[in-house]
């Protein structure tokens, strides 16, 4: 009688061990995927920051050109 119970318990423990291994593998996979996503998002944030910085530089240069053109247009000897 106890041998039958022990056998059933061992079978359940083996099944639990297999399930636990599957869960660990799934968790490792998910961890790697989340890490990859975080790295990708960090790269996108850097790209966005670079674009904003480039736009600020372009706006500054355009403003400078506008000021120079205005100065040229308002010179009395050119009108």
Backbone as XML, in Angstrom:
<?xml version="1.0"?>
<chain id="A" units="angstrom">
  <residue number="1" name="UNK">
    <atom name="N" x="0.820" y="-1.195" z="0.000"/>
    <atom name="CA" x="0.000" y="0.000" z="0.000"/>
    <atom name="C" x="0.863" y="1.257" z="0.000"/>
  </residue>
  <residue number="2" name="UNK">
    <atom name="N" x="1.873" y="1.318" z="0.886"/>
    <atom name="CA" x="2.719" y="2.508" z="0.953"/>
    <atom name="C" x="3.582" y="2.641" z="-0.293"/>
  </residue>
  <residue number="3" name="UNK">
    <atom name="N" x="3.947" y="1.510" z="-0.910"/>
    <atom name="CA" x="4.738" y="1.573" z="-2.144"/>
    <atom name="C" x="3.954" y="2.267" z="-3.243"/>
  </residue>
  <residue number="4" name="UNK">
    <atom name="N" x="2.673" y="1.991" z="-3.322"/>
    <atom name="CA" x="1.819" y="2.629" z="-4.328"/>
    <atom name="C" x="1.734" y="4.124" z="-4.093"/>
  </residue>
  <residue number="5" name="UNK">
    <atom name="N" x="1.609" y="4.521" z="-2.835"/>
    <atom name="CA" x="1.537" y="5.949" z="-2.498"/>
    <atom name="C" x="2.865" y="6.622" z="-2.797"/>
  </residue>
  <residue number="6" name="UNK">
    <atom name="N" x="3.966" y="5.953" z="-2.447"/>
    <atom name="CA" x="5.286" y="6.515" z="-2.726"/>
    <atom name="C" x="5.491" y="6.695" z="-4.225"/>
  </residue>
  <residue number="7" name="UNK">
    <atom name="N" x="5.051" y="5.707" z="-4.991"/>
    <atom name="CA" x="5.189" y="5.778" z="-6.443"/>
    <atom name="C" x="4.384" y="6.969" z="-6.997"/>
  </residue>
  <residue number="8" name="UNK">
    <atom name="N" x="3.171" y="7.152" z="-6.508"/>
    <atom name="CA" x="2.329" y="8.271" z="-6.957"/>
    <atom name="C" x="2.975" y="9.595" z="-6.576"/>
  </residue>
  <residue number="9" name="UNK">
    <atom name="N" x="3.489" y="9.678" z="-5.361"/>
    <atom name="CA" x="4.143" y="10.914" z="-4.900"/>
    <atom name="C" x="5.366" y="11.212" z="-5.756"/>
  </residue>
  <residue number="10" name="UNK">
    <atom name="N" x="6.181" y="10.174" z="-6.044"/>
    <atom name="CA" x="7.367" y="10.376" z="-6.884"/>
    <atom name="C" x="6.979" y="10.841" z="-8.292"/>
  </residue>
  <residue number="11" name="UNK">
    <atom name="N" x="5.916" y="10.275" z="-8.838"/>
    <atom name="CA" x="5.453" y="10.695" z="-10.168"/>
    <atom name="C" x="5.009" y="12.158" z="-10.150"/>
  </residue>
  <residue number="12" name="UNK">
    <atom name="N" x="4.327" y="12.556" z="-9.090"/>
    <atom name="CA" x="3.909" y="13.954" z="-8.962"/>
    <atom name="C" x="5.112" y="14.872" z="-8.813"/>
  </residue>
  <residue number="13" name="UNK">
    <atom name="N" x="6.097" y="14.445" z="-8.016"/>
    <atom name="CA" x="7.305" y="15.254" z="-7.851"/>
    <atom name="C" x="8.063" y="15.396" z="-9.172"/>
  </residue>
  <residue number="14" name="UNK">
    <atom name="N" x="8.135" y="14.322" z="-9.951"/>
    <atom name="CA" x="8.787" y="14.399" z="-11.262"/>
    <atom name="C" x="8.050" y="15.371" z="-12.170"/>
  </residue>
  <residue number="15" name="UNK">
    <atom name="N" x="6.732" y="15.312" z="-12.157"/>
    <atom name="CA" x="5.938" y="16.222" z="-12.982"/>
    <atom name="C" x="6.154" y="17.668" z="-12.541"/>
  </residue>
  <residue number="16" name="UNK">
    <atom name="N" x="6.202" y="17.880" z="-11.231"/>
    <atom name="CA" x="6.445" y="19.227" z="-10.705"/>
    <atom name="C" x="7.821" y="19.711" z="-11.126"/>
  </residue>
  <residue number="17" name="UNK">
    <atom name="N" x="8.825" y="18.846" z="-11.078"/>
    <atom name="CA" x="10.182" y="19.216" z="-11.475"/>
    <atom name="C" x="10.225" y="19.598" z="-12.955"/>
  </residue>
  <residue number="18" name="UNK">
    <atom name="N" x="9.533" y="18.834" z="-13.789"/>
    <atom name="CA" x="9.480" y="19.143" z="-15.218"/>
    <atom name="C" x="8.802" y="20.491" z="-15.444"/>
  </residue>
  <residue number="19" name="UNK">
    <atom name="N" x="7.669" y="20.696" z="-14.772"/>
    <atom name="CA" x="6.951" y="21.970" z="-14.909"/>
    <atom name="C" x="7.806" y="23.137" z="-14.432"/>
  </residue>
  <residue number="20" name="UNK">
    <atom name="N" x="8.518" y="22.951" z="-13.329"/>
    <atom name="CA" x="9.389" y="23.999" z="-12.796"/>
    <atom name="C" x="10.495" y="24.333" z="-13.792"/>
  </residue>
  <residue number="21" name="UNK">
    <atom name="N" x="11.068" y="23.318" z="-14.420"/>
    <atom name="CA" x="12.097" y="23.542" z="-15.431"/>
    <atom name="C" x="11.544" y="24.327" z="-16.611"/>
  </residue>
  <residue number="22" name="UNK">
    <atom name="N" x="10.326" y="23.966" z="-17.044"/>
    <atom name="CA" x="9.686" y="24.705" z="-18.138"/>
    <atom name="C" x="9.469" y="26.167" z="-17.753"/>
  </residue>
  <residue number="23" name="UNK">
    <atom name="N" x="9.034" y="26.393" z="-16.538"/>
    <atom name="CA" x="8.793" y="27.762" z="-16.056"/>
    <atom name="C" x="10.102" y="28.550" z="-16.030"/>
  </residue>
  <residue number="24" name="UNK">
    <atom name="N" x="11.179" y="27.922" z="-15.567"/>
    <atom name="CA" x="12.485" y="28.593" z="-15.531"/>
    <atom name="C" x="12.942" y="28.975" z="-16.930"/>
  </residue>
  <residue number="25" name="UNK">
    <atom name="N" x="12.786" y="28.062" z="-17.889"/>
    <atom name="CA" x="13.184" y="28.353" z="-19.262"/>
    <atom name="C" x="12.342" y="29.501" z="-19.830"/>
  </residue>
  <residue number="26" name="UNK">
    <atom name="N" x="11.051" y="29.462" z="-19.568"/>
    <atom name="CA" x="10.175" y="30.537" z="-20.048"/>
    <atom name="C" x="10.555" y="31.869" z="-19.422"/>
  </residue>
  <residue number="27" name="UNK">
    <atom name="N" x="10.850" y="31.860" z="-18.135"/>
    <atom name="CA" x="11.242" y="33.090" z="-17.443"/>
    <atom name="C" x="12.554" y="33.630" z="-17.996"/>
  </residue>
  <residue number="28" name="UNK">
    <atom name="N" x="13.504" y="32.751" z="-18.264"/>
    <atom name="CA" x="14.775" y="33.185" z="-18.841"/>
    <atom name="C" x="14.560" y="33.806" z="-20.220"/>
  </residue>
  <residue number="29" name="UNK">
    <atom name="N" x="13.704" y="33.183" z="-21.026"/>
    <atom name="CA" x="13.397" y="33.716" z="-22.347"/>
    <atom name="C" x="12.757" y="35.091" z="-22.235"/>
  </residue>
  <residue number="30" name="UNK">
    <atom name="N" x="11.783" y="35.215" z="-21.347"/>
    <atom name="CA" x="11.111" y="36.502" z="-21.160"/>
    <atom name="C" x="12.068" y="37.568" z="-20.652"/>
  </residue>
  <residue number="31" name="UNK">
    <atom name="N" x="12.953" y="37.184" z="-19.754"/>
    <atom name="CA" x="13.940" y="38.119" z="-19.227"/>
    <atom name="C" x="14.841" y="38.641" z="-20.344"/>
  </residue>
  <residue number="32" name="UNK">
    <atom name="N" x="15.284" y="37.748" z="-21.222"/>
    <atom name="CA" x="16.129" y="38.171" z="-22.344"/>
    <atom name="C" x="15.356" y="39.086" z="-23.290"/>
  </residue>
  <residue number="33" name="UNK">
    <atom name="N" x="14.090" y="38.763" z="-23.535"/>
    <atom name="CA" x="13.289" y="39.584" z="-24.440"/>
    <atom name="C" x="13.048" y="40.977" z="-23.849"/>
  </residue>
  <residue number="34" name="UNK">
    <atom name="N" x="12.761" y="41.041" z="-22.558"/>
    <atom name="CA" x="12.541" y="42.343" z="-21.912"/>
    <atom name="C" x="13.833" y="43.157" z="-21.940"/>
  </residue>
  <residue number="35" name="UNK">
    <atom name="N" x="14.947" y="42.504" z="-21.696"/>
    <atom name="CA" x="16.237" y="43.189" z="-21.749"/>
    <atom name="C" x="16.495" y="43.745" z="-23.144"/>
  </residue>
  <residue number="36" name="UNK">
    <atom name="N" x="16.179" y="42.963" z="-24.156"/>
    <atom name="CA" x="16.339" y="43.418" z="-25.532"/>
    <atom name="C" x="15.438" y="44.615" z="-25.824"/>
  </residue>
  <residue number="37" name="UNK">
    <atom name="N" x="14.210" y="44.566" z="-25.346"/>
    <atom name="CA" x="13.287" y="45.694" z="-25.527"/>
    <atom name="C" x="13.800" y="46.945" z="-24.824"/>
  </residue>
  <residue number="38" name="UNK">
    <atom name="N" x="14.317" y="46.785" z="-23.615"/>
    <atom name="CA" x="14.854" y="47.933" z="-22.879"/>
    <atom name="C" x="16.020" y="48.559" z="-23.631"/>
  </residue>
  <residue number="39" name="UNK">
    <atom name="N" x="16.877" y="47.720" z="-24.187"/>
    <atom name="CA" x="18.011" y="48.224" z="-24.955"/>
    <atom name="C" x="17.529" y="48.976" z="-26.194"/>
  </residue>
  <residue number="40" name="UNK">
    <atom name="N" x="16.523" y="48.414" z="-26.865"/>
    <atom name="CA" x="15.969" y="49.066" z="-28.054"/>
    <atom name="C" x="15.337" y="50.408" z="-27.705"/>
  </residue>
  <residue number="41" name="UNK">
    <atom name="N" x="14.597" y="50.453" z="-26.625"/>
    <atom name="CA" x="13.950" y="51.696" z="-26.196"/>
    <atom name="C" x="15.001" y="52.744" z="-25.836"/>
  </residue>
  <residue number="42" name="UNK">
    <atom name="N" x="16.059" y="52.319" z="-25.165"/>
    <atom name="CA" x="17.130" y="53.264" z="-24.819"/>
    <atom name="C" x="17.752" y="53.838" z="-26.096"/>
  </residue>
  <residue number="43" name="UNK">
    <atom name="N" x="17.941" y="52.999" z="-27.106"/>
    <atom name="CA" x="18.480" y="53.476" z="-28.373"/>
    <atom name="C" x="17.542" y="54.460" z="-29.055"/>
  </residue>
  <residue number="44" name="UNK">
    <atom name="N" x="16.248" y="54.163" z="-29.024"/>
    <atom name="CA" x="15.266" y="55.079" z="-29.606"/>
    <atom name="C" x="15.268" y="56.416" z="-28.883"/>
  </residue>
  <residue number="45" name="UNK">
    <atom name="N" x="15.377" y="56.372" z="-27.566"/>
    <atom name="CA" x="15.419" y="57.624" z="-26.795"/>
    <atom name="C" x="16.640" y="58.452" z="-27.169"/>
  </residue>
  <residue number="46" name="UNK">
    <atom name="N" x="17.784" y="57.778" z="-27.354"/>
    <atom name="CA" x="18.992" y="58.497" z="-27.767"/>
    <atom name="C" x="18.792" y="59.117" z="-29.147"/>
  </residue>
  <residue number="47" name="UNK">
    <atom name="N" x="18.182" y="58.353" z="-30.056"/>
    <atom name="CA" x="17.935" y="58.875" z="-31.405"/>
    <atom name="C" x="17.014" y="60.084" z="-31.356"/>
  </residue>
  <residue number="48" name="UNK">
    <atom name="N" x="15.977" y="60.008" z="-30.551"/>
    <atom name="CA" x="15.038" y="61.131" z="-30.422"/>
    <atom name="C" x="15.757" y="62.344" z="-29.841"/>
  </residue>
  <residue number="49" name="UNK">
    <atom name="N" x="16.581" y="62.118" z="-28.827"/>
    <atom name="CA" x="17.334" y="63.227" z="-28.227"/>
    <atom name="C" x="18.272" y="63.849" z="-29.258"/>
  </residue>
  <residue number="50" name="UNK">
    <atom name="N" x="18.918" y="63.013" z="-30.072"/>
    <atom name="CA" x="19.804" y="63.524" z="-31.116"/>
    <atom name="C" x="19.024" y="64.346" z="-32.137"/>
  </residue>
  <residue number="51" name="UNK">
    <atom name="N" x="17.851" y="63.874" z="-32.512"/>
    <atom name="CA" x="17.022" y="64.601" z="-33.481"/>
    <atom name="C" x="16.629" y="65.961" z="-32.915"/>
  </residue>
  <residue number="52" name="UNK">
    <atom name="N" x="16.232" y="65.986" z="-31.637"/>
    <atom name="CA" x="15.864" y="67.263" z="-31.008"/>
    <atom name="C" x="17.058" y="68.210" z="-30.971"/>
  </residue>
  <residue number="53" name="UNK">
    <atom name="N" x="18.229" y="67.669" z="-30.656"/>
    <atom name="CA" x="19.437" y="68.508" z="-30.618"/>
    <atom name="C" x="19.757" y="69.033" z="-32.012"/>
  </residue>
  <residue number="54" name="UNK">
    <atom name="N" x="19.649" y="68.158" z="-33.014"/>
    <atom name="CA" x="19.907" y="68.593" z="-34.392"/>
    <atom name="C" x="18.906" y="69.661" z="-34.822"/>
  </residue>
  <residue number="55" name="UNK">
    <atom name="N" x="17.643" y="69.475" z="-34.459"/>
    <atom name="CA" x="16.621" y="70.468" z="-34.807"/>
    <atom name="C" x="16.908" y="71.806" z="-34.144"/>
  </residue>
  <residue number="56" name="UNK">
    <atom name="N" x="17.343" y="71.760" z="-32.901"/>
    <atom name="CA" x="17.663" y="73.007" z="-32.197"/>
    <atom name="C" x="18.807" y="73.731" z="-32.895"/>
  </residue>
  <residue number="57" name="UNK">
    <atom name="N" x="19.810" y="72.981" z="-33.332"/>
    <atom name="CA" x="20.943" y="73.577" z="-34.045"/>
    <atom name="C" x="20.467" y="74.174" z="-35.370"/>
  </residue>
  <residue number="58" name="UNK">
    <atom name="N" x="19.628" y="73.421" z="-36.088"/>
    <atom name="CA" x="19.111" y="73.934" z="-37.363"/>
    <atom name="C" x="18.289" y="75.198" z="-37.169"/>
  </residue>
  <residue number="59" name="UNK">
    <atom name="N" x="17.433" y="75.214" z="-36.163"/>
    <atom name="CA" x="16.621" y="76.402" z="-35.883"/>
    <atom name="C" x="17.510" y="77.600" z="-35.542"/>
  </residue>
  <residue number="60" name="UNK">
    <atom name="N" x="18.555" y="77.346" z="-34.783"/>
    <atom name="CA" x="19.473" y="78.421" z="-34.423"/>
    <atom name="C" x="20.160" y="78.976" z="-35.667"/>
  </residue>
  <residue number="61" name="UNK">
    <atom name="N" x="20.588" y="78.083" z="-36.562"/>
    <atom name="CA" x="21.258" y="78.530" z="-37.791"/>
    <atom name="C" x="20.284" y="79.279" z="-38.692"/>
  </residue>
  <residue number="62" name="UNK">
    <atom name="N" x="19.063" y="78.800" z="-38.796"/>
    <atom name="CA" x="18.058" y="79.482" z="-39.614"/>
    <atom name="C" x="17.771" y="80.865" z="-39.046"/>
  </residue>
  <residue number="63" name="UNK">
    <atom name="N" x="17.650" y="80.959" z="-37.727"/>
    <atom name="CA" x="17.429" y="82.266" z="-37.092"/>
    <atom name="C" x="18.582" y="83.222" z="-37.395"/>
  </residue>
  <residue number="64" name="UNK">
    <atom name="N" x="19.797" y="82.705" z="-37.347"/>
    <atom name="CA" x="20.966" y="83.536" z="-37.654"/>
    <atom name="C" x="20.921" y="84.017" z="-39.110"/>
  </residue>
  <residue number="65" name="UNK">
    <atom name="N" x="20.565" y="83.135" z="-40.022"/>
    <atom name="CA" x="20.450" y="83.515" z="-41.437"/>
    <atom name="C" x="19.353" y="84.561" z="-41.613"/>
  </residue>
  <residue number="66" name="UNK">
    <atom name="N" x="18.233" y="84.381" z="-40.938"/>
    <atom name="CA" x="17.140" y="85.365" z="-41.002"/>
    <atom name="C" x="17.614" y="86.746" z="-40.538"/>
  </residue>
  <residue number="67" name="UNK">
    <atom name="N" x="18.354" y="86.785" z="-39.448"/>
    <atom name="CA" x="18.858" y="88.065" z="-38.935"/>
    <atom name="C" x="19.801" y="88.718" z="-39.938"/>
  </residue>
  <residue number="68" name="UNK">
    <atom name="N" x="20.647" y="87.904" z="-40.545"/>
    <atom name="CA" x="21.600" y="88.442" z="-41.518"/>
    <atom name="C" x="20.874" y="88.968" z="-42.757"/>
  </residue>
  <residue number="69" name="UNK">
    <atom name="N" x="19.885" y="88.227" z="-43.222"/>
    <atom name="CA" x="19.113" y="88.672" z="-44.383"/>
    <atom name="C" x="18.375" y="89.959" z="-44.043"/>
  </residue>
  <residue number="70" name="UNK">
    <atom name="N" x="17.763" y="90.015" z="-42.868"/>
    <atom name="CA" x="17.076" y="91.245" z="-42.447"/>
    <atom name="C" x="18.031" y="92.434" z="-42.422"/>
  </residue>
  <residue number="71" name="UNK">
    <atom name="N" x="19.231" y="92.220" z="-41.909"/>
    <atom name="CA" x="20.227" y="93.291" z="-41.856"/>
    <atom name="C" x="20.587" y="93.758" z="-43.260"/>
  </residue>
  <residue number="72" name="UNK">
    <atom name="N" x="20.760" y="92.803" z="-44.162"/>
    <atom name="CA" x="21.112" y="93.147" z="-45.539"/>
    <atom name="C" x="19.968" y="93.903" z="-46.202"/>
  </residue>
  <residue number="73" name="UNK">
    <atom name="N" x="18.738" y="93.430" z="-46.011"/>
    <atom name="CA" x="17.584" y="94.056" z="-46.640"/>
    <atom name="C" x="17.344" y="95.470" z="-46.131"/>
  </residue>
  <residue number="74" name="UNK">
    <atom name="N" x="17.746" y="95.746" z="-44.924"/>
    <atom name="CA" x="17.482" y="97.060" z="-44.337"/>
    <atom name="C" x="18.646" y="98.046" z="-44.487"/>
  </residue>
  <residue number="75" name="UNK">
    <atom name="N" x="19.662" y="97.690" z="-45.204"/>
    <atom name="CA" x="20.763" y="98.624" z="-45.446"/>
    <atom name="C" x="20.268" y="99.695" z="-46.423"/>
  </residue>
  <residue number="76" name="UNK">
    <atom name="N" x="20.449" y="100.920" z="-46.051"/>
    <atom name="CA" x="19.934" y="102.008" z="-46.905"/>
    <atom name="C" x="20.550" y="102.012" z="-48.303"/>
  </residue>
  <residue number="77" name="UNK">
    <atom name="N" x="21.819" y="101.690" z="-48.396"/>
    <atom name="CA" x="22.477" y="101.771" z="-49.706"/>
    <atom name="C" x="22.003" y="100.656" z="-50.668"/>
  </residue>
  <residue number="78" name="UNK">
    <atom name="N" x="21.305" y="99.627" z="-50.135"/>
    <atom name="CA" x="20.829" y="98.554" z="-50.990"/>
    <atom name="C" x="19.394" y="98.752" z="-51.449"/>
  </residue>
  <residue number="79" name="UNK">
    <atom name="N" x="18.700" y="99.698" z="-50.851"/>
    <atom name="CA" x="17.289" y="99.883" z="-51.213"/>
    <atom name="C" x="17.098" y="100.901" z="-52.298"/>
  </residue>
</chain>
